[in-house]
Amino acid sequence: MQLVVARIGRAHGIKGEVTVEVRTDEPELRLAPGAVLLTDPAATGPLTIETGRVHSGRLLLRFEGVKDRTGAEALRNTLLIAEVDPEELPEDEDEYYDHQLMDLDVVTADGVEVGRITEISHLPSQDLFIVERPDGSEVMIPFVEEIVREIDLEEQKAVITPPPGLIDDQAEIASSRDDSA
């Protein structure tokens, strides 16, 4: 399975380093020296990471064969893609990769169907499940322990205990928008 793990930003300095926007929870594993990454656009890669370091809170990478600022700048906005075994699990048993959570059925603790996870939004304060309801509307569910009580990968479901108004209010807001259109 292929996962986007970073996006290359601007060149840094004159020796071929680039800034990267990290898109993985495991940069020390996915963006380590020696890692070979596919790219989008594909013609740019594959790229092999030669060195990596943190400078002023930003990850800087240098790739084999890229020795100057011109070469580094040519990589700008390239997506870096890692090949990941779909059966691979994060080290912590309460962590999940996005691809494991996509398309899970979401149900309440008493078995009421809420919908299906179609997207995971990573916000600074918490992650959100974007859930498509059976009627086509969407509801946002914070991925926090107080609400998401269980993730069952074998049964392909997420069990939630939503606080009052989380599910009903969002559905009513969406339907009122549809009615006014």
N, C-alpha and C positions, 0 to 999 in steps of 0.2 A: 504494500500500500504506500502511496506517495503522499507526504504531508509537507506543506510549506512551513519552513522553520525560520525564515528570515527574509527581509528585503534589503538589498544593498542601497545605501544612501550615497552621500557625496564622498569624494576623495578626501583623504586626510594626509596632509604633508606631500612630500615629493617622492617617496619610496614605494608607492603602490598600495598603501593601506586605504581601506574604505570603512566608513561607518556602516553599521547595520541596525535595522529595526528588528529586534528579536521577536519571533512569533512562536516560540516554544517555551514550555515550562522547564525544559532541560537543556539550556544552552551549553552547559559544560559537557554534555554527552553528544548532542547533535552538531555543535559548532566547534569541536575540538580539533587541534592540529592533526592532520592526516585524514580527516573526514572528506569523503568524496561526495559532492552534492550535484544533483541534476539542476537544471536552470529553466526558467521561463523568462525570456525566449530560449528554446532548446539550443539554438545555434551558438549561444554564448558559452555553453558548458560542454561537458561537466567541469566543475571547478574543484580543485583540491585545496583545502585550507593549509597554508604553510605556517602561519602564526596567528595568535589572537591575544589581545590584551584589553584591559579596561582603562580608559582615559577619560577623566572628568565625568564618570558615570555612564559613559557610552562605550559599547563594545566596538573594537576596531579589529578587522581581519585583514590578512594579506594572503593572496592566493598564489599558488605556484605559477610561474610564468608571467605574473603581473609585477613589473619592477619599477614602474614610474607612475606619475600622476595621470598622464594621458591614458594609460591602460586602465587605471583604476576608475577614472571618470567614465570610460566607455561601458563600465559595468553598472552604472547608476540605474536604479529602479528594477534591476534584475531580481526575480524571486529565486530563493534557494530552496531546493526540494530534497528532502531526505527519504530514502526508501526504508520503510518501517514494517516489521513483521506485524500483521494485524492481530496476532495472538499476544503480542508483547503488552505487559501491564506496567504501570508506574510502580515504583518501589513501595509507596505508602498504600495500604489497602483501601483508604478512603479517598484516593485520587483516581481520576479517570482521564483518558484522552478524549478529545472532542469526538473523534470518530466512533468511540464506543457508546457515546450518549445519543448520537444522531439517530433519529427514527425510533427511539424508545417510545412505547405507549405510556402516557401519563394517566394515572388513576388516583383517586382519593383513597384514604385508608379504608373507607367502607365500600370500595369497589366501583365508585361512579367514574365513568370514562370522562377524562378532561380533553384529551387529544393526543397529538404526536409531536415530539421535539423535532423542529425543522431547522433550528439555528441555535447557536450558543454565542451570546454576546459577552465579551470580556470587558467589564467596566472596572475603573479603579477601586471601587468599594466592594464589589462582588460580581459574580458571574450571573447571567440571566439565561434561563431557558426561554426560547421563543417557541411557543406551542401552538400548533394549528388545531383548532377545534373542529369537530365533525361538521359544523355548519360553514367552515371556511374562514371564520374570524380567527384572530390571534389573541393569545393571552401571554403575558410575561410573568414568569415565575422565578423569583430569586433562588439561586442555587445555594441555599443556606441550610444548615442542619435542622433548624427549627421548623422548616417547611418541607424540605425534601428528606423524608424519613428513611427511604430505602432505595437503592439502585440494585436491581436484580438483572444482571446481564444475561443469565441463562433464560429467564422468562421474558427478557426484552421489555422491562417496564420500570418506571420510576413511580414510587408511591409517595404521595404528598399529603400533608395536613395543612391546607391553606387557612390563613386567618380569615375571619368574616370579611367579605367584600372583595377579596383578592381576585377571585374568579368571576363572580357575578357582576361586580361593578364594571370590570373591563369589558365584559360581553355586552352589558347595557350601553356603555359609552360607544362601542363599535356599532351597535345596531341603531343608536340614535343618530350617529353620523350618516349611516346608510339611508335612514328615513329622511333626513334633511337634504339629501343630494338630489 
